[in-house]
Amino acid sequence: MPVFRNTARVVLPVLVLSCVSSLSPLSRAIAQTLSSDNSTLTLGAVTVSGSSSGPLATRSVLSSVDILGGDIVEKMPVAYSWELFRRAPGVMLTEFNQGTTSGKLSFRGFNGEGEVNAVKLLIDGIPSNTNDGNMPFIDSVFPMDIDSIEVVRGTSDPRYGLNNIAGNVNINTRTGGDYNKVRLRYGSFNTREVQLAKGIETSNWTQNYFFARQQVDGYRDHADTERYSFAGKWFYTPDDGSFRLGLSARHYESEAQEAGYLTEDDARHHPRMSNDYNATDKGTRRMNQVSLHFDTDLADTLSWSARTYLNTFDDRRWTQYWRTSSQQERDTYEDQYGAITSLTWRPRVDWLHAFALEGGSDVQKQQNRSERYRTAQRVRQAQTRDQDFDFNTVGAYVQAEIEPVESLKIVPAWRVDRISGDFTNRMTGQDYDINDYGLIRQPKLSIVYSPWTFASVYANWGRTFQVGTGAASYKVPPRNEDLDPSINEGWETGVKFTPARWIDGRVAYWRQDASGEVSRRLNDPSGESDNVGETRRWGYDLQVNLHPDERTEVWMSYSWQYSKILEPSSALPGSKGKEIDHVPHHLWNTGISYQATPALQLTAWANGQTNYYLERENTQGTYGGYVLMNLGATYTLSESVSVDVQLKNLTNRYYEYVWYDPDGADASLHSPGDGRALYAGLTVDF
C-alpha cells in the first residue's frame, strides 16, 4: 500500500494544481490550446481524420476514451499484443501464462477471468470476440502492424451490442502508405522474433502486407511457444474518390506447451518449475479473419459504410489443473459470419451550430462446436462434452450528434438487440431452444460542455446487456424457463483539462449496476453459468500527460475501483455484501520518455495493482498485487536504422496470477509471471 499512497501524493497535487490554474483568469488568458470539445485523450502520434464524411468518430462517444499511437506500441517489449494495454490508463491485465491461453484485458471493475467477459474487441472495426466473450484474435496482431489502439470505457457507446458491457477496444492496423519495415528481436528465455511489414500506395490502390514469427522457450520449464501470423490488405479508390472498396485477410497459428499451475509454496520458492503431471499439457490454435469493406458518399451530406466478415477459430488444449484431477482435452471450433453497416447524415441546420444523425445495424451468426475429453498423456479416455450450437445476434442503433452552440454537444442514442439460436447435446441427441431474451432495449445519453478552451465537462448514462455463453444461453434442464438478460446500467461524469499545450488530463467518476449478472463456470463440463445476483461497480480515474519540453514526455494514471455483490443468488447467499473476485482496488501506471540526444531516447515506466480476492465469498485470502519497473533505450543509427534495448521487471519482482476453483480445488492455484528479462531489437525502415 505505501507505493500507492506515494503515487497518489505525486498524481493528485498535479491534478489539483492543473484544475485550479485552469479556472484562473490568468491561465484563461495565456492558454494556447484548441477547444476541448470531447473527452478523448491521445497518446503518441495519431492521425485524426476529418469528420465531414464517413461514420461518426470514436471521439464522439463522449466517454473515457484513450487513443494510443502506433509509435508508442511498435517497440514495446511484449510477447502478446494484449500486453500493450499496460500503457492504457485504467486497464487491468490478467496474465494466465498457460501456453496459448496467455492472458487478456479488462476494465471498469470487471475481471479478466472469463467468467464475465465485458470488453468487446474489434480489429479494424471487425468484432473479434469468441462465443465465450474471450479475445484470442488479439494474438494475431503484432505491434509493428498497429496504427493505433482505441479504448472506450463505459456504457454510452451505441455502436456495439454483445460483449460491450464495460466498453470496447479497437485495434486499427496499418492501411495505406509506402514503406518497408523489418524488426528483429532477441532476448531472455531464448526469445526470437521477426516482424516484416510492407506498404504500397499508388493513385488508386493501397496494399499492405505483414508477416511475423515468434519463438520463445519461456521463463518456466515446459513453456516453449511458437507462433506466426500473415496479413494482407488491398483497398481501391477511383480517381473521383466516390467510394473505397477493400479486402482484409489475416491468418494465425500457434503451438505452445503449458507449464501448469503450482501450489503457493512451489510458486514462491520454485517459480520456474513445472509439475511432472503437466509434462504433456499443450495447446494448438489456428485463426482466420477475412473482411470486405465499402465506404461511399451517397450525397454531399450523406455517407454509407458497410463491412462483411468471416472469423474462424480452431482451438485444442490439453491441461491438468491439479495433481488429483485428470488431464482434459478441450476442443473449440467456431465460425462467425457477420455484417455491419451505418448511414450518416450531416445536414446544415440553420438554428444549430452542427448536427449529425447516424443509424446502423449489425448481424452475426455463430456456428459453434465444443468438445471435451478426459485424457491421459493426450490420449482420449472418455468424452465429457459434445455440444453443437448456433448463436445469432441482430442489432440496430440510432444516434445524433447535436451542437446547439459551439460549446455544447449532446449525443442521444438508442440501441436494440435480439438473440436467437438452438443447442444440441450430441452426447444425448437432445435439442434445446435458446432463452427468449426478447428485444433488448438500451437507451444512452452523453453531454459535453466546453465553455473554455482549456477544459470540458462531460457526463454520460447508458444501458448495456449480458447473456449467458455456451450452454448457459439455452433452456437446458433442469432449467426450462426463459431467463431475462442482465441489464447493466452505468453513468460517468468527468473533466478533461488542457490548461496549456504541455499538459492534458482527465478526472472521471463512474458507476455501473447490473441485474442478474451471469458468471460462467470456468471448469464445468456442461458449460453452465451461475447467477451472481445484483452487483455494483464504481470508481474514479485520474490521468495526466505532460510535455514540459520538446525532449520530455511524462504520463501518470491512477484508477480506484470497487465491486460489490448487493443481492446474491440463492445458490451462494454468503456472498452478499462481498467483493467480486479478481478485481484489485488500485491500478496505476507511470513513466517518462526523454530524448537525451538527437539519436538516443531513454524510457522508464512502471505498472502496479493491489491484491484481489479469489472467490465471491472472500474466504480464501487475497493475492495478485505487484509493482513492475521497466527501462528502455532506443538509439537511431541512421534515418532508417535503429537499435533498442528493453529491460523488463527491473527489480526481478515476484508476481503471479492466482486462481481458485470452488468446485474442485483443495487450495489456490498459482501461475508465476516472468522474472527479470532483457531484450534487444533492430528496426530497419527503408
N, C-alpha and C positions, 0 to 999 in steps of 0.2 A: 503493500500500500504506500510506503513512503515515496516511491518513484512516481506514482500517480498524483500525490499531493504536490510533489515538486514540479511536475509537468503543469498542473493546474496553476501553480504560482507563477509560472512563466507565461502561459497562454492567456489567462484571464486578465491580467493587467494590460496586455496588448490590446485585447478586445475592448476593454472598458475605455482605455485612452483613445482608441480609434473612434468609438461611438461618441464619446464626449466631444472630441475635436471636430467630428463631422457635424455636430449640431451648433458649433460656434460660428458667429458671423465671420470671423477671420478665415476659418477653413472654407466657408462657403465662398469667400471672395477669391481664395487662392487655388481652389481645387481646379485642376486642369483635366477633368475626366469626362468621358462620354456619359450620356444619360443611362442610368441603371434601370432599364425597363423590364428586367426579368430576374429570375432567381438563380441563374446559372453561373457557376464558376468554371473557368477554363485554366487548365494547367498544361504548359508546353505549347508547341506550335500547332494550331488547329486552323484549318481553312474554313471560314464561315461563309456559307453560300447566301446569296440574296434571297429575299422572301417574296419576290414579285411573281414567282411561278412555282409549281410543284406543291406537294403536301406541306402542311404546317410543320415547322421545325420543332425538334425536341425542346428547345429553349422556351417554346410557347406553353409547355405543360405547367409551368409555374409551381414547381415543387422543388425539393432539394436535388438539383441536377448538377453533376460534375462531368466534365469532358476532359479526358486525358489525351494529349497529343502523341502521335507515333514516335516523335523524337525522344519522349520520356521512356517509353516501354521498349524501344528497339534493343537496347543493350543491357536491360535489367537481367541479372543472373538467376534465371528461373528454369526449372525443369519442365513445368507446365504453365500454360498461359493464365490459368485461374490465379496463379501466384502474383501476376501483375497487379491485381487489385489491392495488394498491400499499399500501393500508393494512393488509392482512392479513399477519401475520408469516410468513416463510419461503416466500413465493410469488414465483416468477420470471415476469416478463412478457417475451414475445417480440414485438417490435414490427416487423412486416413493413413497414407503411406503404405497402401496394400496393393502393390502392383498396378494393374490398370485402374483400380479403384483408388485413385491418387488423392483427390480432395475436391472441394467445391467452395463456393462463396455464398454468403447470405448477409442480411442486414435487417434493421428495424426490429430487433428483438426476436427474430426467428432464427432457430439454429440451423446448422448445416448437416444434421444427422440423416436426412432423408425421410424423417417422419412427417414433416410438413415442409414441402418444397415450395417456398414462397416467392422465388425470384424467377421471372421469365427471362430466358436467354434468347437473344437474336444475333444472328451473324449476317451482316449486310441486310438487315431487316427481315430475315427469314427465321420463323420460330424454330428453336433448336433444343427444346427440352424433350426428353423421353417421356413415356406414359406416366412413370412414377414422379415426374417433375424434376428429375436429376438433369445434369447438364454435361454429359460426356462429350458432346460435339465441340466443346470449347478446347479439348485437347488437340483437335485437328488444325487449329490456328496457331502459328508460331509468331513470336514477337516481330520479326522483320517484315512480316506480311501485313501488319496492322497500321492503318492510317490514323485511327482514333478509337477511343472507347467512351461510350456514353453510359452514365449511371444515373438512373431515375429512381428516387426513393419516395415512397408514399402511395396514396390511393387515388390520386387525382388524374392519372393518365388514362383516357378513354380508348386509346388506340388498340389495346390488347386486353383479352379476357382471361382465359385459362392460365394459371400459374402466376398471374400478375398481382399477387397479394401484398407483398411488401414493396414491390416495384419491379423494375426491369433493367437489364443491361443489354446494350447493342454494340457489338464489335464490328467496326467498319474496316474492311480490308482495302488495300490499295486498288484504285481504279484510275486508269489513265497515266500519263507521264512517260517520259523517255528515260530509262535508267537501266543500269546493270549493277547488281549488288551481290556481294559474296560475304558471308560471315562464317568464320571458323572459330570454334571454341573448344578448349581442353581444360580439364581441371580435376579436382578431387574426386575420389571414388571412380577414377578412370572414366570420366565424362568426356565423350567425343561427340561433337555436333557440327553439322554443316547446314547452312541455310543459303539458298540461291533464289534471287528474285530478278525478274526482267520485265520491263515495261516498254511497249512500242506504241507510239502515238502518231497517227497520220491525220490528214484533213478530215477523214470520215470515220476511221477505225481506231479503237484503242484495244490493245492486247496486253494482258498481264499474266505472268506465269510465276509459279512458286514451287520450290521443292525443299524439303527439309528431312534430315535423317539424324537420329539421336541414339546413342548407345551409352548406357550407364551401368556400372557394376553395383552401385548402391552403397549407402552408408552402412546398412546392416547386412549380415550374412543372408544368402539366398534372396537377393533383391535385384538381380540383373533385369534390365529393361532395354528393349529395342523397339523403336517406333519410327515411322516415316509418314510423310504427307505430301500429296501432289495437289495443286490447284491451278485453275485457269479461268480467265475472264475475257470475254470478247464482246465489245459494245460498238454499235454503229449509229452514227448521227448523220443525216443527209446535209447537203450544203445549206439548205434553208433553215436548218435547226428545228424543223417542225415536230420531230419526235426523236426518241432514243430507244433503241432495242438492244438487249443484251442477254448473254448466256453466261452463267457461272457454274463451275463444277469443282468439286473437292473430294478427294479420296484419302482415307487414313487407315493405317494398320498398326497394331501394337501387339507385342507379346512380352509378358513380364512375369517374373517369379514373385510370390508373396511371402514375405518374411513372417507374417502372422503376428498375433498379439502375445504379449508377455504378462506374467504376474507383476504386481507392483514392485516386488523385491528384485526380480530379474531385470526389469526395465531400469531401475535406478542404478544397479551395480554392474549390469552387463548389457547396456543398451544396444550393442551391435549384434547380439546373438539372435539366433532363430531356433525355435524348438525342433526336435527331431521329427515330431509328428506333422510339421509343416513342410517337410522336405519335398513333397510332390505338389504343393499348392502353387497354382499359377493362374494366369488369365490370358485370353486372346480376345482381341476386339478389332472389328472391321466396320467402318462407317463410310457412307457416301452421302453427298448433298449436291443436288442439281437444281438450278432455278433459272427461270426466264423472267426478264424484267422489261417493262414497257412504260415509257413516260411520254406524254404529249400535251401540248396546249390546244384545247379544242376551240378556244377563242382568247381574246386579249385578257379576259378576266377569269377564264375557266380552264383548269388543268385536270388531267386524269393520269392516275398512276395505277399499275397492275403488276402483280407478281404471281407466278405459279411455281411450285416446288415439289421435289421428292426427296425425302430423307430415308435412308435405310440404316439399320442398326443391328449388328450381329455380334453377340457377346457371349463368351463361355468363360466360366470361372470355377476353379476348384479351390475350396477353402475349408479349413477346420479351425473353429474358434477357440476350443479348449481341449485339454487332454482327454477328457472323458466323453467327448462327443465324437460323432462320425464325420468324416470328410464329406462335403457336399459338392455336387456339380450343379451349377446354376446356369441355365441357358436362356437367353432372351433374344427374341427376333422381333423387330418392329419395322413396318413400312408405313410411312406417313405421306399422304398426298394432300396438298393444300393450295389455296389461292387467297390472295389479299388484294383488295382494290380500294381506291379512295378517289373522291371527286372534290376539288377545292375551288371555291368561287370567291373572288376578291373584287366585288363591285365598288364603284365610287359612290359613297353616300354623303350627300352634302352636309347633313347635320351631325356627322360623326367624323372624328379625326381619322379613323381607319376601321375597316370591317373585313372579316373573312369568315366564310362558312364552309365547313368540311363535313362530308359524310363518307363513311367507309364500311366495308363488310369483309369478313374473312370466314373461311371454312377449312376444316381439317378432318380428314378421315384416317384413322389409325387401324391397322391390322396387326394384332399383337399375338405372340406365342410365348408362353412362359413354361419352362420345364425344369424340374429339379429331380436329382437322383441322390441316393445315399451311395457313396463310393469308398473304395479303399485303394490308395495309390492311383487314383484317377480311373479305376476300373469300376464300372457300374455294378451295384449290388441289388438295388431296388429303386423303383420310381416312386417319388413322393408328391409330384405335381405335374400335371399336364393340362394347361389352360390355353384356350383359344378364344380371343375376344376382340370385338370391334368397339372402337370408342370414337364417336364423331361429335364435333363441335361446330356450331354455326353462330356467328356473332355479327352485330352491326352497331355502329355508333354515329352520333352526330355531335359536333362541337362548333361553337362560334368563338371567334376572337374579336371582341368589341372594345374599341377605344373611344369613349365619348369625348375625351380630351387627351392631349398628348401624355399627360402624367398618370392616366388611369387606364388599366387594361382589365377586362372582365372576360373570363372564359367559362361559360356554362357548357355542360356536356351531359349526354345520356347514352348509356350502352345497355344492350340486351344480349343475352346468350342463351342458347338451347343446346342440350346434350342428348344424344341418342346412342344406341348400340345394343349388342347382345353378347352373351357369355356362354361358353360351352366348357364343361368339365369333361375332358376327353377320357379321364380315367373311369368315369361312371356313365358317360354318354348323356348327361343331363344338360339341358339348356335353361338359361335364366335371363329374364329381362333386366334392363338397366333401371335404376331408380328414376321415377318420374320427377325430375327436379323442376319441371315447369319452365316458364320464361323467367330467367334470372335478370332482374332489373337493377341497374347500377347508375344512379344519378351522381353527378360530380359538379363542383364549382370551384374556380380559382380566381383570385383577385390579386393584382399588384398595383401599388400606389407609389409613384415616383415623382414627388414634387420637387426633389432636389437632384442635382447632377451627381451627388456623392452617395446617395442611399436610396433604397427602395424597401418598402414594407409589403410583405405578401402573406396570403393566407389561402388555404385550400381545405376542402372537405370532399369526401367521396366514399363510395362503397365498392368493394370487390367481393369475390366469392371463392370458395374452396369446395371441392367434392372429393370423394374417395378415389384412390388409384387402384389399378388392378381389380381384384375380385371385390373390393370394398365399394365399387360403384354399382354393383348389381345386387338383386334381391336373391342372395344365396342363403338357403336355410342354415341356421334357424331363423334368420331374418327374412320376413316375407312382406313387410310393409315398406312403402316408399320413404326415403329419407329426404329431408329438406337440405338444400345446400347450406354450408356455413357462410354466413354473411359477415364480412369484415368491414367495419366502418371506421374510418380514420380521418383525422384532421391535423393540420400543421399550421403554424404561424412563425414567421421569421423576418429577419432583417438582413439584406445584403448591402454591404457598405464598401465604398471605394472613395475614401476621403482624399486620396492623392494617387497619382499614377503608379506609385511604387508599392501600394498596398491595396489588397482587397480581401474580403472575408464574408462570412455568413454566420449568423446565430439563429438557431431554429429550435422550437419545442414542438413535439409531436405526440400523438396518442392513437392507438388502434385497438378496437374492441371487436371480438369475434364471438358469434353464437354457434354453439355446437361444433367446435373445432374438432377436426378429424386427424388422428395420428396413426400413420402406417406402422404395423408391426414388422420390424425390420428382419426378424429371423423366424417368421411364422410360415410353415409350409403351405398354408391355404392362401396366403397373401391378403389376409383380412386387416382391418384397422380398428383402432379403439376410438371411442368418443371421449375427448379430453374434457369437454364441457365449455362453459363460458370463460373466456380469457380476456386479459387486458395487457397491453404493452405500451410503454410510454418512455420518453426520454428527451434528451436535448443533444444537439450537435453544435460544436464550435469549431470554426476553421479560419485560418489566416494565411495568406500568401504574401510574402514580402519580396520586393526587388529594390533594396536600398541603393544599389548602383548597377552599372551595366555588367559587372562581373559576378554579382552575388544573387542567389535566389534562396529564400528560406520558406519552408512550409511547415505548418503545425495544424493538427486536428485532434479533437478530443470528442468522444461520444460517451454519454452516460445513458444506459438503457436498463429497464426493469420489466420483467414479465411475471404475470401472476395468474393463477387459476382462481377465478372468482366463485364459480359454481361448478363443482366437478361432476363427472358422470357417476351413475350409481355403481359402476364397476370398481371405482377407486375413490371412495369417499374421503380417505385420508389425505388426498391431495388438495383439499380445499384450503385456499389461502397460501399455498406453496408456490414456489417459483418453477417455471418451466425449465426443463433440463437443458444443459449445454448452452446457456445464454449468460456470458460474462457481463458484469455490470459496467465495466470500463473498457473502452477500446481507444487506442491513440496511435498516431504516427507523427514523426517529425524528422526534418532533415535539412541539410544545407548543401548547395552546389556552388562551387567557387571556381571561376576561371582564373587560375593562378598566373598563367601566361597565355599569349595567343594560341599556344599549342596544347597546353596542359589544363585539363579540367579535373577538379577534385570533388568528391561527393561523400557525404556521410549521412546515414539515415538510421532510424530506429523504429521498431514497432513493438507494441505490447498489448496485453489484455490481462484481466484478472481471472480468478478461478470461476468454475461453474459447477452446479450440481449435476449428478449423473442420471437421476430419475425423478419422477414427478412427486414422490413423497419426501424427497430431500433427506433421505436417511443414510446414504452411502458416502457421505463426505463430499468435499469439493476438490477439483483438480483443474489442470489445464492452463494456469496462468503462466505468462512468460514475458521477458523483455529481450528482444533480439537487436543487436547492433551490427551495422554493416559499413564497409568502406569501399570506395571505388575510385579509380583514376583512369582517365582516357587521354592518350597522347596522339595528336594529329601529326603524322609523319609528312604528309603532303596533302594536297587538295582532295585526293581520292583515297588515301590510305590512313587508317588509324588503328592503334592498338589499345587495349584496355585490360585492366586487372580489377577483379572484384573479390572482396573478402567478406564472406557471409558468416554470421554468428561469430563475430569478432572475439567474444569472451568465452566461446565454447560452452555457452549456457545450455543446460539440460532443459528440454521442453518435450511435451508429449500430447498426443490425443488419447483420451480415456473414454471407454465405453462400458456400459453395464447392461446386461440383458436380464431383466427380472424374470423372464420365463425359463431361464436355463443356467445362467452363470452362477457359480458359487462365490465369485469375487469380481472385482473390476478387471477389465482388460486394457492393457496399455500398449501404445504404439509410439516408440520414441521418435522424435524428429532428428534431422541431420545435425551432426556436430559441426565444428569449425570447418569451412571449406574455402578453397582458393581456386579461382577460375581466371584464365587468360583468353582474350579474344582478339581476333584480327578481322577488321572490316575493310573491304575494298569496294569503292563506289566508282564505276568507270562508264 
